[in-house]
């Protein structure tokens, strides 16, 4: 999971990126789930769902991030879901 804090704008981009947005996102740590304001270092996330700044999202990383695409695509982090609410119990 992560929180969107901004958007990334590119002057030159890979031709395989069509209809997407790149989001600057702060991934959650275990302390974030406890309500603390701590995050991992920011990452860039490929988004086709239309996440907004301040929204919580589910992130797929690594090889799984490229799975939604029919051809190999240079994506390391993918917005897999928009999260409206979450419940965490220790």
N, CA, C and O atoms as CSV, one atom per row, in Angstrom:
chain,resi,resn,atom,element,x,y,z
A,1,UNK,N,N,0.854,-1.172,0.000
A,1,UNK,CA,C,0.000,0.000,0.000
A,1,UNK,C,C,0.894,1.226,0.000
A,1,UNK,O,O,2.055,1.176,0.406
A,2,UNK,N,N,0.326,2.324,-0.464
A,2,UNK,CA,C,1.075,3.566,-0.504
A,2,UNK,C,C,0.133,4.754,-0.608
A,2,UNK,O,O,-1.057,4.598,-0.879
A,3,UNK,N,N,0.686,5.949,-0.388
A,3,UNK,CA,C,-0.070,7.194,-0.496
A,3,UNK,C,C,0.531,8.028,-1.611
A,3,UNK,O,O,1.739,8.261,-1.636
A,4,UNK,N,N,-0.313,8.481,-2.535
A,4,UNK,CA,C,0.134,9.299,-3.667
A,4,UNK,C,C,0.431,10.705,-3.171
A,4,UNK,O,O,-0.411,11.338,-2.533
A,5,UNK,N,N,1.644,11.194,-3.470
A,5,UNK,CA,C,2.032,12.538,-3.037
A,5,UNK,C,C,2.303,13.477,-4.202
A,5,UNK,O,O,2.517,14.670,-3.989
A,6,UNK,N,N,2.298,12.966,-5.431
A,6,UNK,CA,C,2.535,13.834,-6.580
A,6,UNK,C,C,2.498,13.068,-7.887
A,6,UNK,O,O,2.295,11.854,-7.912
A,7,UNK,N,N,2.697,13.801,-8.974
A,7,UNK,CA,C,2.733,13.204,-10.314
A,7,UNK,C,C,4.098,13.466,-10.929
A,7,UNK,O,O,4.762,14.454,-10.616
A,8,UNK,N,N,4.499,12.565,-11.807
A,8,UNK,CA,C,5.785,12.678,-12.495
A,8,UNK,C,C,5.500,13.059,-13.945
A,8,UNK,O,O,4.658,12.444,-14.599
A,9,UNK,N,N,6.203,14.077,-14.448
A,9,UNK,CA,C,6.058,14.512,-15.834
A,9,UNK,C,C,7.366,14.251,-16.555
A,9,UNK,O,O,8.436,14.621,-16.071
A,10,UNK,N,N,7.280,13.613,-17.713
A,10,UNK,CA,C,8.459,13.283,-18.502
A,10,UNK,C,C,8.467,14.086,-19.799
A,10,UNK,O,O,7.418,14.288,-20.411
A,11,UNK,N,N,9.633,14.540,-20.218
A,11,UNK,CA,C,9.727,15.210,-21.516
A,11,UNK,C,C,9.937,14.185,-22.629
A,11,UNK,O,O,9.544,14.424,-23.770
A,12,UNK,N,N,10.547,13.054,-22.309
A,12,UNK,CA,C,10.721,11.945,-23.249
A,12,UNK,C,C,10.300,10.682,-22.518
A,12,UNK,O,O,10.659,10.488,-21.357
A,13,UNK,N,N,9.531,9.809,-23.198
A,13,UNK,CA,C,9.085,8.600,-22.525
A,13,UNK,C,C,9.098,7.408,-23.477
A,13,UNK,O,O,9.148,7.563,-24.698
A,14,UNK,N,N,9.053,6.233,-22.897
A,14,UNK,CA,C,9.043,4.998,-23.661
A,14,UNK,C,C,7.739,4.895,-24.443
A,14,UNK,O,O,6.677,5.220,-23.912
A,15,UNK,N,N,7.802,4.448,-25.693
A,15,UNK,CA,C,6.613,4.358,-26.549
A,15,UNK,C,C,5.594,3.339,-26.046
A,15,UNK,O,O,4.433,3.389,-26.451
A,16,UNK,N,N,5.996,2.428,-25.185
A,16,UNK,CA,C,5.067,1.434,-24.636
A,16,UNK,C,C,4.126,2.028,-23.593
A,16,UNK,O,O,3.106,1.424,-23.261
A,17,UNK,N,N,4.464,3.213,-23.073
A,17,UNK,CA,C,3.596,3.867,-22.103
A,17,UNK,C,C,2.519,4.646,-22.853
A,17,UNK,O,O,2.804,5.681,-23.455
A,18,UNK,N,N,1.292,4.152,-22.816
A,18,UNK,CA,C,0.179,4.807,-23.492
A,18,UNK,C,C,-0.992,4.884,-22.523
A,18,UNK,O,O,-1.382,3.868,-21.948
A,19,UNK,N,N,-1.556,6.066,-22.335
A,19,UNK,CA,C,-2.738,6.223,-21.500
A,19,UNK,C,C,-2.489,6.089,-20.016
A,19,UNK,O,O,-3.414,5.781,-19.264
A,20,UNK,N,N,-1.278,6.309,-19.579
A,20,UNK,CA,C,-0.941,6.134,-18.165
A,20,UNK,C,C,-0.569,7.470,-17.522
A,20,UNK,O,O,-0.394,8.490,-18.188
A,21,UNK,N,N,-0.458,7.411,-16.212
A,21,UNK,CA,C,0.129,8.498,-15.454
A,21,UNK,C,C,1.172,7.870,-14.546
A,21,UNK,O,O,1.033,6.720,-14.128
A,22,UNK,N,N,2.197,8.614,-14.249
A,22,UNK,CA,C,3.211,8.158,-13.311
A,22,UNK,C,C,3.040,8.947,-12.023
A,22,UNK,O,O,3.017,10.177,-12.034
A,23,UNK,N,N,2.922,8.232,-10.921
A,23,UNK,CA,C,2.643,8.842,-9.627
A,23,UNK,C,C,3.827,8.720,-8.689
A,23,UNK,O,O,4.455,7.664,-8.613
A,24,UNK,N,N,4.135,9.783,-7.977
A,24,UNK,CA,C,5.125,9.736,-6.912
A,24,UNK,C,C,4.384,9.264,-5.666
A,24,UNK,O,O,3.434,9.908,-5.220
A,25,UNK,N,N,4.819,8.142,-5.110
A,25,UNK,CA,C,4.075,7.482,-4.041
A,25,UNK,C,C,4.983,7.151,-2.863
A,25,UNK,O,O,6.134,6.756,-3.044
A,26,UNK,N,N,4.449,7.318,-1.655
A,26,UNK,CA,C,5.156,6.916,-0.435
A,26,UNK,C,C,4.631,5.562,0.008
A,26,UNK,O,O,3.495,5.472,0.474
A,27,UNK,N,N,5.435,4.494,-0.124
A,27,UNK,CA,C,4.993,3.171,0.336
A,27,UNK,C,C,4.856,3.140,1.857
A,27,UNK,O,O,5.625,3.779,2.576
A,28,UNK,N,N,3.879,2.396,2.328
A,28,UNK,CA,C,3.643,2.273,3.759
A,28,UNK,C,C,4.634,1.303,4.394
A,28,UNK,O,O,5.106,0.361,3.757
A,29,UNK,N,N,4.935,1.555,5.660
A,29,UNK,CA,C,5.696,0.619,6.479
A,29,UNK,C,C,4.728,0.014,7.490
A,29,UNK,O,O,3.557,0.392,7.525
A,30,UNK,N,N,5.194,-0.907,8.300
A,30,UNK,CA,C,4.315,-1.489,9.325
A,30,UNK,C,C,3.859,-0.424,10.322
A,30,UNK,O,O,2.765,-0.534,10.875
A,31,UNK,N,N,4.676,0.607,10.560
A,31,UNK,CA,C,4.282,1.695,11.466
A,31,UNK,C,C,3.156,2.534,10.877
A,31,UNK,O,O,2.339,3.076,11.621
A,32,UNK,N,N,3.099,2.649,9.550
A,32,UNK,CA,C,2.028,3.413,8.908
A,32,UNK,C,C,0.684,2.772,9.211
A,32,UNK,O,O,-0.300,3.474,9.442
A,33,UNK,N,N,0.632,1.449,9.212
A,33,UNK,CA,C,-0.616,0.750,9.516
A,33,UNK,C,C,-1.065,1.009,10.951
A,33,UNK,O,O,-2.258,0.929,11.245
A,34,UNK,N,N,-0.125,1.319,11.849
A,34,UNK,CA,C,-0.454,1.630,13.241
A,34,UNK,C,C,-0.902,3.073,13.425
A,34,UNK,O,O,-1.172,3.498,14.549
A,35,UNK,N,N,-0.985,3.833,12.330
A,35,UNK,CA,C,-1.441,5.217,12.414
A,35,UNK,C,C,-0.324,6.232,12.527
A,35,UNK,O,O,-0.597,7.428,12.630
A,36,UNK,N,N,0.932,5.793,12.511
A,36,UNK,CA,C,2.059,6.720,12.581
A,36,UNK,C,C,2.335,7.275,11.188
A,36,UNK,O,O,2.025,6.633,10.184
A,37,UNK,N,N,2.905,8.443,11.134
A,37,UNK,CA,C,3.177,9.118,9.867
A,37,UNK,C,C,4.589,8.777,9.376
A,37,UNK,O,O,5.414,9.670,9.185
A,38,UNK,N,N,4.862,7.487,9.173
A,38,UNK,CA,C,6.160,7.038,8.681
A,38,UNK,C,C,5.975,6.253,7.391
A,38,UNK,O,O,5.054,5.447,7.260
A,39,UNK,N,N,6.866,6.503,6.448
A,39,UNK,CA,C,6.776,5.867,5.139
A,39,UNK,C,C,8.161,5.419,4.686
A,39,UNK,O,O,9.178,5.889,5.196
A,40,UNK,N,N,8.185,4.506,3.723
A,40,UNK,CA,C,9.433,4.107,3.074
A,40,UNK,C,C,9.797,5.200,2.065
A,40,UNK,O,O,8.970,6.071,1.797
A,41,UNK,N,N,11.009,5.179,1.498
A,41,UNK,CA,C,11.375,6.173,0.479
A,41,UNK,C,C,10.405,6.125,-0.708
A,41,UNK,O,O,9.882,5.064,-1.051
A,42,UNK,N,N,10.176,7.279,-1.323
A,42,UNK,CA,C,9.198,7.391,-2.408
A,42,UNK,C,C,9.608,6.585,-3.640
A,42,UNK,O,O,10.790,6.382,-3.914
A,43,UNK,N,N,8.583,6.134,-4.374
A,43,UNK,CA,C,8.784,5.388,-5.611
A,43,UNK,C,C,7.844,5.958,-6.672
A,43,UNK,O,O,6.873,6.644,-6.353
A,44,UNK,N,N,8.144,5.663,-7.936
A,44,UNK,CA,C,7.271,6.055,-9.046
A,44,UNK,C,C,6.403,4.854,-9.403
A,44,UNK,O,O,6.915,3.753,-9.604
A,45,UNK,N,N,5.091,5.066,-9.482
A,45,UNK,CA,C,4.121,4.001,-9.730
A,45,UNK,C,C,3.362,4.293,-11.023
A,45,UNK,O,O,2.881,5.406,-11.234
A,46,UNK,N,N,3.262,3.281,-11.885
A,46,UNK,CA,C,2.500,3.365,-13.133
A,46,UNK,C,C,1.013,3.249,-12.794
A,46,UNK,O,O,0.609,2.314,-12.102
A,47,UNK,N,N,0.194,4.192,-13.278
A,47,UNK,CA,C,-1.224,4.218,-12.904
A,47,UNK,C,C,-2.121,4.320,-14.129
A,47,UNK,O,O,-1.967,5.232,-14.940
A,48,UNK,N,N,-3.057,3.386,-14.264
A,48,UNK,CA,C,-4.090,3.438,-15.301
A,48,UNK,C,C,-5.476,3.614,-14.692
A,48,UNK,O,O,-6.466,3.692,-15.419
A,49,UNK,N,N,-5.556,3.676,-13.360
A,49,UNK,CA,C,-6.846,3.722,-12.680
A,49,UNK,C,C,-7.310,5.129,-12.334
A,49,UNK,O,O,-8.484,5.327,-12.021
A,50,UNK,N,N,-6.418,6.106,-12.384
A,50,UNK,CA,C,-6.797,7.492,-12.112
A,50,UNK,C,C,-6.691,7.901,-10.661
A,50,UNK,O,O,-7.536,8.654,-10.176
A,51,UNK,N,N,-5.682,7.430,-9.954
A,51,UNK,CA,C,-5.482,7.811,-8.555
A,51,UNK,C,C,-5.157,9.301,-8.449
A,51,UNK,O,O,-4.497,9.871,-9.317
A,52,UNK,N,N,-5.630,9.911,-7.378
A,52,UNK,CA,C,-5.387,11.333,-7.136
A,52,UNK,C,C,-4.382,11.533,-6.023
A,52,UNK,O,O,-4.119,10.620,-5.239
A,53,UNK,N,N,-3.825,12.718,-5.955
A,53,UNK,CA,C,-2.885,13.060,-4.888
A,53,UNK,C,C,-3.612,12.960,-3.549
A,53,UNK,O,O,-4.725,13.464,-3.396
A,54,UNK,N,N,-2.972,12.307,-2.587
A,54,UNK,CA,C,-3.544,12.095,-1.268
A,54,UNK,C,C,-4.295,10.778,-1.131
A,54,UNK,O,O,-4.676,10.397,-0.024
A,55,UNK,N,N,-4.510,10.080,-2.242
A,55,UNK,CA,C,-5.255,8.821,-2.215
A,55,UNK,C,C,-4.349,7.652,-1.851
A,55,UNK,O,O,-3.171,7.631,-2.208
A,56,UNK,N,N,-4.908,6.687,-1.141
A,56,UNK,CA,C,-4.195,5.454,-0.821
A,56,UNK,C,C,-4.414,4.452,-1.946
A,56,UNK,O,O,-5.525,4.313,-2.459
A,57,UNK,N,N,-3.349,3.759,-2.323
A,57,UNK,CA,C,-3.422,2.789,-3.408
A,57,UNK,C,C,-2.735,1.488,-2.997
A,57,UNK,O,O,-1.887,1.470,-2.104
A,58,UNK,N,N,-3.117,0.405,-3.666
A,58,UNK,CA,C,-2.419,-0.866,-3.505
A,58,UNK,C,C,-1.375,-0.926,-4.612
A,58,UNK,O,O,-1.667,-0.604,-5.764
A,59,UNK,N,N,-0.171,-1.334,-4.269
A,59,UNK,CA,C,0.951,-1.332,-5.212
A,59,UNK,C,C,1.422,-2.757,-5.455
A,59,UNK,O,O,1.589,-3.543,-4.523
A,60,UNK,N,N,1.629,-3.067,-6.714
A,60,UNK,CA,C,2.252,-4.331,-7.108
A,60,UNK,C,C,3.651,-3.970,-7.595
A,60,UNK,O,O,3.806,-3.066,-8.416
A,61,UNK,N,N,4.669,-4.666,-7.097
A,61,UNK,CA,C,6.047,-4.340,-7.472
A,61,UNK,C,C,6.756,-5.542,-8.087
A,61,UNK,O,O,6.305,-6.680,-7.959
A,62,UNK,N,N,7.870,-5.270,-8.755
A,62,UNK,CA,C,8.694,-6.325,-9.325
A,62,UNK,C,C,8.075,-6.908,-10.578
A,62,UNK,O,O,7.388,-6.205,-11.320
A,63,UNK,N,N,8.313,-8.183,-10.819
A,63,UNK,CA,C,7.816,-8.859,-12.024
A,63,UNK,C,C,6.293,-8.795,-12.123
A,63,UNK,O,O,5.749,-8.681,-13.221
A,64,UNK,N,N,5.608,-8.868,-10.993
A,64,UNK,CA,C,4.150,-8.823,-10.989
A,64,UNK,C,C,3.621,-7.498,-11.517
A,64,UNK,O,O,2.503,-7.453,-12.030
A,65,UNK,N,N,4.386,-6.423,-11.408
A,65,UNK,CA,C,3.946,-5.111,-11.897
A,65,UNK,C,C,3.831,-5.086,-13.412
A,65,UNK,O,O,3.040,-4.309,-13.947
A,66,UNK,N,N,4.591,-5.905,-14.115
A,66,UNK,CA,C,4.544,-5.935,-15.576
A,66,UNK,C,C,3.530,-6.944,-16.108
A,66,UNK,O,O,3.285,-6.980,-17.314
A,67,UNK,N,N,2.936,-7.760,-15.247
A,67,UNK,CA,C,2.003,-8.804,-15.690
A,67,UNK,C,C,0.733,-8.296,-16.381
A,67,UNK,O,O,0.224,-8.995,-17.257
A,68,UNK,N,N,0.188,-7.113,-16.036
A,68,UNK,CA,C,-1.035,-6.676,-16.717
A,68,UNK,C,C,-0.854,-6.334,-18.196
A,68,UNK,O,O,-1.839,-6.114,-18.901
A,69,UNK,N,N,0.377,-6.289,-18.670
A,69,UNK,CA,C,0.651,-5.855,-20.036
A,69,UNK,C,C,0.857,-7.056,-20.962
A,69,UNK,O,O,1.467,-8.048,-20.564
A,70,UNK,N,N,0.343,-6.968,-22.216
A,70,UNK,CA,C,0.488,-8.091,-23.147
A,70,UNK,C,C,1.927,-8.313,-23.610
A,70,UNK,O,O,2.300,-9.438,-23.942
A,71,UNK,N,N,2.725,-7.270,-23.635
A,71,UNK,CA,C,4.126,-7.362,-24.043
A,71,UNK,C,C,5.000,-6.934,-22.868
A,71,UNK,O,O,4.531,-6.227,-21.976
A,72,UNK,N,N,6.267,-7.355,-22.857
A,72,UNK,CA,C,7.161,-6.874,-21.785
A,72,UNK,C,C,7.203,-5.342,-21.751
A,72,UNK,O,O,7.442,-4.689,-22.767
A,73,UNK,N,N,6.969,-4.798,-20.578
A,73,UNK,CA,C,6.914,-3.349,-20.392
A,73,UNK,C,C,7.818,-2.967,-19.230
A,73,UNK,O,O,7.823,-3.651,-18.206
A,74,UNK,N,N,8.588,-1.883,-19.366
A,74,UNK,CA,C,9.516,-1.485,-18.298
A,74,UNK,C,C,8.815,-0.813,-17.118
A,74,UNK,O,O,8.909,0.401,-16.938
A,75,UNK,N,N,8.110,-1.619,-16.315
A,75,UNK,CA,C,7.379,-1.112,-15.155
A,75,UNK,C,C,7.843,-1.879,-13.920
A,75,UNK,O,O,7.851,-3.110,-13.917
A,76,UNK,N,N,8.229,-1.154,-12.874
A,76,UNK,CA,C,8.650,-1.784,-11.617
A,76,UNK,C,C,7.583,-1.703,-10.533
A,76,UNK,O,O,7.585,-2.510,-9.604
A,77,UNK,N,N,6.670,-0.735,-10.641
A,77,UNK,CA,C,5.610,-0.586,-9.644
A,77,UNK,C,C,4.329,-0.183,-10.363
A,77,UNK,O,O,4.334,0.717,-11.202
A,78,UNK,N,N,3.228,-0.857,-10.026
A,78,UNK,CA,C,1.954,-0.694,-10.723
A,78,UNK,C,C,0.847,-0.438,-9.706
A,78,UNK,O,O,0.787,-1.107,-8.675
A,79,UNK,N,N,-0.025,0.521,-9.987
A,79,UNK,CA,C,-1.183,0.790,-9.123
A,79,UNK,C,C,-2.220,-0.287,-9.393
A,79,UNK,O,O,-2.898,-0.253,-10.420
A,80,UNK,N,N,-2.350,-1.241,-8.482
A,80,UNK,CA,C,-3.235,-2.385,-8.669
A,80,UNK,C,C,-4.663,-2.107,-8.209
A,80,UNK,O,O,-5.596,-2.751,-8.688
A,81,UNK,N,N,-4.852,-1.152,-7.281
A,81,UNK,CA,C,-6.195,-0.859,-6.767
A,81,UNK,C,C,-6.215,0.496,-6.084
A,81,UNK,O,O,-5.209,0.945,-5.533
A,82,UNK,N,N,-7.373,1.142,-6.127
A,82,UNK,CA,C,-7.608,2.363,-5.362
A,82,UNK,C,C,-8.253,1.940,-4.052
A,82,UNK,O,O,-9.267,1.241,-4.051
A,83,UNK,N,N,-7.672,2.357,-2.944
A,83,UNK,CA,C,-8.135,1.905,-1.627
A,83,UNK,C,C,-8.994,2.992,-0.986
A,83,UNK,O,O,-8.507,4.087,-0.706
A,84,UNK,N,N,-10.272,2.687,-0.754
A,84,UNK,CA,C,-11.168,3.638,-0.100
A,84,UNK,C,C,-11.029,3.584,1.411
A,84,UNK,O,O,-11.066,4.613,2.086
A,85,UNK,N,N,-10.866,2.367,1.941
A,85,UNK,CA,C,-10.779,2.187,3.381
A,85,UNK,C,C,-9.994,0.914,3.661
A,85,UNK,O,O,-9.953,0.010,2.826
A,86,UNK,N,N,-9.376,0.842,4.823
A,86,UNK,CA,C,-8.656,-0.374,5.204
A,86,UNK,C,C,-8.839,-0.625,6.691
A,86,UNK,O,O,-9.118,0.298,7.457
A,87,UNK,N,N,-8.683,-1.864,7.088
A,87,UNK,CA,C,-8.790,-2.265,8.474
A,87,UNK,C,C,-7.544,-3.064,8.804
A,87,UNK,O,O,-7.193,-4.000,8.085
A,88,UNK,N,N,-6.878,-2.703,9.881
A,88,UNK,CA,C,-5.655,-3.388,10.293
A,88,UNK,C,C,-5.757,-3.732,11.760
A,88,UNK,O,O,-6.021,-2.861,12.588
A,89,UNK,N,N,-5.549,-4.991,12.090
A,89,UNK,CA,C,-5.585,-5.421,13.480
A,89,UNK,C,C,-4.275,-6.110,13.801
A,89,UNK,O,O,-3.848,-7.011,13.079
A,90,UNK,N,N,-3.642,-5.695,14.871
A,90,UNK,CA,C,-2.384,-6.312,15.300
A,90,UNK,C,C,-2.602,-7.685,15.832
A,90,UNK,O,O,-1.647,-8.348,16.238
